[in-house]
Amino acid sequence: MKVNSLSRRCSARLISTSLLSAALLLTGQANAETIFSINGVDVDSAVVDMYFNSRLGGKGGQASPEQREALMSELRDIYLLTTQDNAKALENDPQIAAQIELQKRSILAQAVASQFFDATDVSEEELLATYNEQVKMAPPLQFKARHILVETQGEAQAIIDELDAGADFQELAKEKSKGPSGPNGGELDWFSPNQMVAPFTQAVEALEDGSYTKTPVQTQFGWHVILREASRKSEPPTFEASRENLEAAIRNRKFQDHLGELRKNAAE
C-alpha cells in the first residue's frame, strides 16, 4: 500500500537540486532577520534555515557549532559567486534561465501540492471502503518456498536432474545457488504473489505443496529451480494497522482527481 504523492516524490529531489534557487526565492521573506550581507545583498534567517535543513536532511536546528560554521561558509560562497558581475549575464543565459525557471516552478508546485494534501480531509467511511476494496483485491494465498539460482539454463536443468535422482534440495541450494538465500538452503520467507517477479510467482502458483519445478524458470536474476514447501491463506493487515497508508492513498487519489480537473480547465 505504498503511495507516492507529488509532494513526497518531489521533496528530497527538489531540495537537493534547488538549494541556490530556494535561497534566492526566499530572500526577503517577511519577519526574517538579516544574518549577513554580501556585496549589498542581505541574507536573512529564512534562507539560512532553509539551507541548513536542506543540507542536513531537515535537522538544521540540530547542527553542531562546527556544522553551522561550515554551512554558513558554503552559503556565503553561494552569494559571493552569484553577486559577481558576470552572474547577471549568466542568469540571462537561456539554458541557465530555463533551469532557474523549472526549479522555481517545481518548488511552487511542491508547495501547492503540500497545501492540498494538508487541507484534504479523509472520513472514516472512506477509509473503511478503501480498506475493504484492497482486502478484496489481495491475493488469496501466501507461499513458502526455496529456490536455487544459477546463471545458465543448463546448470538449472542439471540440478533438476539431480533432484529427480533423489538429491536433497537444501544441500544443492547450499552448494550451487548464487542467490543470497543459498547458505540457508534457498529458504525464502512467506511471501504474497505480488512480492515476486511474475515468472517466479507463476511457477510457484503452478506447483503443489512439496513439489519443485520440472523445468528451469528464468527471471532477470538468472535461472531458478523452485521448491514450493507450503501455502496458506493470506492474512490482510488490520484496519488500524493500515490506517496511515489508507489515508495517504485516499489523499493521493483525491489529488490526482484534482489535478485532472486542473488539466481539463487549464487555459492555453
N, C-alpha and C positions, 0 to 999 in steps of 0.2 A: 504493500500500500504506500509506497514511497511516491511523493508528489514533488514536482519541480515547478514552482511558480516563477513568473518572470522576475519577481523581486528576489527570490532566493537564488535563482540561477545567475542573475547578473551581479549580485553584490560583491562577491570576492573578486571576480574578474575586473569589475569597474574600478574598485579601489586600487588594485594593483597596477592597472594601466592608466589611471587617470589622476595620479597624485597631483601633478602640476596643474591640470585643468581644474580639479576640485578646489585647490588652493586659490587659484585666480578667481574662480566663480564666487567663492565665499568671502573674498576680501571685502571689508567694509560692512559686514553683517551687523545689524542693529545690536546694541548693548554689548558689543565686543570691545575688549580693552586692547589698545595697541601694545604689542610686545616688543617690536623692534622696527626700525626703518632702514631701508636700503635704497640708496640713490633716489630719495624722495618718495618712495613707495612705503606706506605703512602696512605692517603685517600684524593682524590682530589675533586675539586669543582663539577665535573660532577656527582660523586657518591652522594655527599651531595644534589645537586639539585634534582637528581632522587629520593632520599629517601624522601626529603621534599614534593615533588609533589605527590608521591605515598601515603604518609600518609595524605595529605591534599586535596586529590581529584583534583590535578593539580593546586592548588593555593599556592604552596610553596613560591612563590615570595611575597605573601601577609601575610606571617606568622608574628605574633606578636613577640616581643623580648622573651616573656615567652615561646611561642610555639617553637621558634628556639632553645632556651636553652634546652627544654625538648627533642626535637627531636635529637639534637646533642648528648645529653647524651645517648639516645637509640642507636644511630648509633655507638657511641664509644663502648657501651657494646657488640654490634654485633661483632665488630672487636676484642674486648678483648676476647670474648669467642672463636672465630674462629682462634685465634692465639695461643691458648693453645697447649701444647704438645700432648694431646690426640685428638685434632681436626683432625690432619692428618690421624690418624688411622680410625677415624670415617668417614672421607671423602672417604676412600677406602672401607668402608663397602658396600657390594653390593646393599642393599636397598637405602642407602643414595646416593651412586654414581648414581643409576638409577634416583632418584628424581632430582638430580642436572642436569643430562643429559637431562631429559624431560623438566625441566624448561628452560634450555639454548635453547633447540630446539624450545620450544614454543615462547620464546622471539624473536628468529631469524625468525620464521615463521610469527609472527605478523609483524615484520619489513618488510619482503619481501612482504607480502600481502598489507601493507600500501603503500609501494613504487609502487606496481602495480596499486592500486586504484588512487594514485596521478597522475600517468603518463597516465591514460586512459582517452581519450577524448570522449565526447558524442556530437553527432551532433544534430542540430535542427530536421533533418529528422528522426533520431532515436527516439528522444523524442516524436514527433508527432505520429509516427507509434505505439509506445508503449502505448501512451495515448488513441488512437483510439481503440486499441486492448482491453485495460482494460475497456473502456466505453462499448464496445460490450458485455463484459463478466459480466458487473454489473447487479444485479437483477433488473427486470423492475419495481417492486413495493416496496414501503416502507409502514410500518403499524404502526398504533397507537392502543395500546391495554391496557387492565387492566388484572391483574391476582390475584388470591387468592392462596397462597402457604400454604399447611398444611403437616403434617408428614405422614399421612396414606391415603390409598385409600378410606377407609370407611368414613373418615372425608370429603374428597373431594366429594364423592358421596352424602353425606348428604347435602352439600352446593348446589350441583346441584338440589337436590330435593326441597330445599328452593327457589331457583331461579325459578324453574318450577311452584312453588306455588305463585310466584309474588313478592318475596323478592327483595330488591334493592341491586345491585351488589356492589356499592361503600360502602354501610353501612356494608355489610357482610365482605368486604375486611378489613375495619377498625376494625371490631370486631374479625375476625377469622384468618386473614393472618399472617403467621410467617415471611414473607419477609419484607425487608426494605421499600418497597413501600406501605405496609399495611396502615400506618397512612394517606397516601394520596389517600386512596380508591383504592389501587392497580395500580395506574396510572404509565405507562411507557412512556418514551419519544418516539418520532418517531424512528423507527429502520429499518434497512435492514435485510433481511432474514439471511445473513451470520454473523450477530452480535449476534445471539441467538443460543443456543444449538439445535441440529437437531430436537428432538421430539417437542420442543416448536414451532419452526419455521413451521414444518409440520402441526401442529394443527392449527396455525394461518392461514396458506395458505389455509387450507381446509374450513375455515369459510367464511361466508358472513359478510359484514359490519353490525354491530349491533347485531350479534349473538354470543352465547357463546358455549363452548364445552359441549356436552351432556354426555361425559364420561371423567373420570379423566385422566390427562396427566402426565406421570411420567418422571422426569429427575433426574440427580444426586443430585439435591437440595431438592427433595421431590415430592409431588403430587400437580398439578396445576388445577385450573379451570380458563379458559381464556375467556375474552370478547374482540372480535375484534371490536373496535369502528369505525375505518376509515382506508382507504388506499389511496395512491396517487402514481403518477409516480415518480420514483427515479430521482433526480437531481444530476448528477455527479459533482464533483468539477471541477472548470475551469482548463484549461490547465496551466495557470500561477500559480494557487494555488497548482497544482500537480507537478510543475517542479522539486522541490528538491527531492521528493520521486521517481519521474521517473528517474532522474539521478542516484540515488542510486540503483534502480532496474536494470538499464542497466549496470552499472559498476559491480554489483554483478553477473549478467548473464555472462558478459564477463570474470569475474574472474573464475566462475565455468567452463566455456569453456576452459580457460587457464589451470586450474587445471586438467581438464580431459585430455588435451594433455600431461601434465607433467606425469600423471599417466601412460598413454599409452606408453610413451617413456622412462620411468624410467628403469634404469639398475638394474638387480638383483645382 
